[in-house]
Amino acid sequence: MEDCIFCKIVGGKIPSRKIFEDEDILAFHDIHPVAPVHFMVIPKLHIDSLAQVDLSHQMLLGKMLALGSRLAIGQGCGDGWRTVINTGRIGRQEVYHLHMHIIGGREVLPGMIKH
């Protein structure tokens, strides 16, 4: 998707502060963090939102969740973190490329992602 900002990040056209990258997934720090730890985990494959996934994506989604957990712990969130996937307009999704926010690093976390 040529207009997708996350596809541009995956393609190296827009820089990011990468935490992890492999053939399937990219994880990078959010540019507008709402907590001391706030990063995104995205598939390199363009999928508009969680509403477009099916059983053919189960390995990718499982990998995203397992990786998010490992990276959260590695970023110092061993006592816990929030995992958020905003889906669609009502779910306040702003970038239409499936992405998972990992938010932590303090006792009180924001209730909702608003950006």
Order of alpha helices (4+ residues) and beta strands (2+ residues): alpha-beta-beta-beta-alpha-beta-beta
